[in-house]
């Protein structure tokens, strides 16, 4: 089994992922379930494009949910620190000067 690598992220990145996960697991999942139920009502499932499209969308949605959960499970929140050494790290804000 591969070793799980920690995933450094800023507090803002973690909040964004948590917000997306809540949206996907709540309203979005409900919409997909409703689309499948509606498509099932169209009859024969073997040639029902709407049903197959809805099931495909459900698979993509569940994959995204698993992916976000995995990232959040491995998340290591990194606070922004003012670096005296000038080193750039996760969450650093830099200013680029064009000498030309």
Protein Blocks (a to p, Z undefined) as FASTA:
>chain_A
ZZdddddddfklmmmmmmmmmmmmmmmmmmmmmmmmmmmmnopfklmmklmmmmmmmmmm
mmmmmmmmmmmmmpccddddddfklpacehiacddddfZZ
